[in-house]
Amino acid sequence: MSDAPKSWKIVDGKLPDDLRQDLRDRLDEHEKWRAGLPDTLEPPWKVFDYPFGSMGWRMGGGEDYMTLFVPWFKALLDHTKRDYINANPPPDDGWRRWIDNLIEPHTS
């Protein structure tokens, strides 16, 4: 993958071949990285020392972790989610409400 700036143009609805290859390469790298993740992810409150509601969850490493954790957690079976929470209790009411909302989203 080259870091040189590109000026790609979509012609007739088709991506240029070098752009398609660049995207394939990036996707392959991402898939290899994801394959290296553990089967069970740690809860966010154990991974970072950010309090619930901190800006750290909305940018940087915290945000990146949430983009992995949330879909992973939502894909668990309901009873597995409860077992996971019992094994990793949230440290405060903010985290408790957040994780409970992942299980049963509250609608306004």
C-alpha positions in Angstrom: 0.0 0.0 0.0 1.5 3.3 -1.0 1.1 6.4 1.2 1.5 8.7 -1.8 -1.5 11.0 -2.3 -3.9 9.8 -5.0 -6.4 11.7 -7.1 -8.9 8.9 -7.9 -11.9 9.5 -10.1 -14.9 7.3 -10.5 -15.6 6.9 -14.2 -18.8 5.3 -15.4 -19.6 4.2 -11.9 -16.4 2.1 -11.6 -13.6 2.6 -9.1 -10.1 2.7 -10.5 -8.2 -0.6 -10.2 -5.5 0.8 -7.9 -8.2 2.2 -5.6 -10.0 -1.2 -5.5 -6.7 -2.9 -4.7 -5.9 -0.4 -2.0 -9.3 -1.0 -0.4 -8.8 -4.8 -0.6 -5.4 -4.4 1.1 -6.9 -2.3 3.9 -9.8 -4.7 4.4 -7.3 -7.6 4.6 -5.2 -5.8 7.2 -8.3 -5.1 9.2 -9.6 -8.6 9.1 -6.2 -10.0 10.2 -6.2 -7.6 13.1 -9.8 -8.5 14.1 -8.9 -12.2 13.8 -6.2 -11.6 16.5 -8.8 -10.3 19.0 -9.8 -12.6 21.9 -13.1 -14.4 21.7 -14.3 -12.6 24.8 -13.7 -8.9 25.1 -13.1 -7.1 28.4 -15.8 -4.6 29.5 -14.9 -1.0 28.7 -14.7 -0.1 32.4 -11.9 -2.6 32.8 -10.0 -1.6 29.7 -9.6 2.1 30.2 -9.4 4.2 33.3 -12.0 6.7 32.0 -15.1 7.4 34.0 -18.5 6.8 32.4 -19.4 9.7 30.2 -15.8 10.8 29.7 -14.7 12.4 26.5 -12.3 9.5 26.2 -15.2 7.2 25.1 -16.1 9.6 22.3 -12.7 10.0 20.7 -9.4 8.1 20.5 -8.8 4.7 22.0 -12.0 4.6 24.0 -14.1 5.3 20.9 -12.2 2.7 18.9 -12.8 0.1 21.7 -16.5 0.9 21.8 -16.8 0.3 18.0 -15.6 -3.3 18.7 -17.3 -3.9 22.1 -20.8 -2.8 21.3 -21.5 -5.1 18.3 -19.6 -7.9 20.0 -21.8 -7.6 23.1 -25.0 -7.2 21.1 -24.3 -10.4 19.2 -24.2 -12.5 22.4 -27.2 -14.6 23.4 -29.4 -13.0 26.1 -28.4 -15.4 28.9 -24.7 -15.0 27.9 -25.0 -11.2 28.2 -26.4 -11.6 31.8 -23.6 -14.1 32.7 -21.1 -11.7 31.3 -22.4 -8.8 33.4 -22.5 -10.9 36.5 -18.9 -11.9 36.0 -17.9 -8.3 35.2 -20.2 -6.1 37.3 -20.3 -2.4 36.2 -18.5 -0.2 38.8 -21.3 2.4 39.0 -24.8 3.3 38.1 -23.8 5.1 34.8 -22.1 2.0 33.5 -25.0 -0.2 34.8 -27.6 1.9 32.9 -25.4 1.9 29.8 -24.9 -1.9 29.7 -28.6 -2.5 30.6 -29.6 -0.3 27.6 -27.5 -2.5 25.3 -29.6 -5.5 26.4 -33.0 -3.8 26.4 -32.8 -0.4 24.6 -35.1 2.2 26.1 -37.1 4.2 23.7 -38.3 7.7 24.3 
